[in-house]
């Protein structure tokens, strides 16, 4: 359960949970999806 103050006006999302979701999405990807073969290839830096 979230407090009403954690929500933005008419939006349904909680700021704290949305911030955590966005942070997870920004993590660098360590593999490349190859498409046809359906495999993930590691990325070497």
QUIQUIPE-V114277 format. One record per residue. N is the residue number from 1. PHI is phi in whole degrees, -180 to 180 (NA if undefined). OMEGA is omega in radians with two decimals (none if undefined). NEAR is the number of other ideal C-beta (glycine too) atoms within 12 Angstrom. Layout:
n: {N | N}
phi: {PHI | PHI}
omega: {OMEGA | OMEGA}
near: {NEAR | NEAR}
//
This chain:
n: {1 | 2 | 3 | 4 | 5 | 6 | 7 | 8 | 9 | 10 | 11 | 12 | 13 | 14 | 15 | 16 | 17 | 18 | 19 | 20 | 21 | 22 | 23 | 24 | 25 | 26 | 27 | 28 | 29 | 30 | 31 | 32 | 33 | 34 | 35 | 36 | 37 | 38 | 39 | 40 | 41 | 42 | 43 | 44 | 45}
phi: {NA | -118 | -72 | -61 | -68 | -81 | -102 | -91 | 27 | -88 | -76 | -93 | -89 | -84 | -55 | -65 | -68 | -66 | -63 | -65 | -63 | -64 | -63 | -64 | -69 | -82 | -60 | -64 | -79 | -104 | -149 | -116 | -78 | -88 | 85 | -56 | -77 | 72 | -105 | -105 | -105 | -67 | -101 | -101 | -104}
omega: {-3.13 | 3.06 | -3.13 | -3.12 | 3.13 | -3.12 | 3.10 | 3.07 | -3.05 | -3.10 | -3.11 | -3.06 | 3.09 | -3.10 | -3.08 | 3.14 | 3.12 | 3.11 | 3.11 | 3.11 | 3.14 | 3.12 | 3.12 | -3.13 | -3.09 | -3.13 | -3.13 | 3.11 | -3.11 | 3.14 | 3.12 | 3.09 | -3.04 | 3.06 | -3.04 | -3.09 | 3.14 | -3.12 | 3.03 | 3.11 | 3.12 | 3.10 | 3.12 | -3.10 | none}
near: {6 | 14 | 9 | 12 | 10 | 17 | 17 | 16 | 10 | 6 | 12 | 13 | 17 | 18 | 19 | 16 | 17 | 18 | 15 | 14 | 14 | 13 | 11 | 12 | 11 | 10 | 10 | 10 | 14 | 12 | 12 | 14 | 14 | 12 | 9 | 6 | 9 | 8 | 11 | 13 | 14 | 12 | 12 | 7 | 6}
//
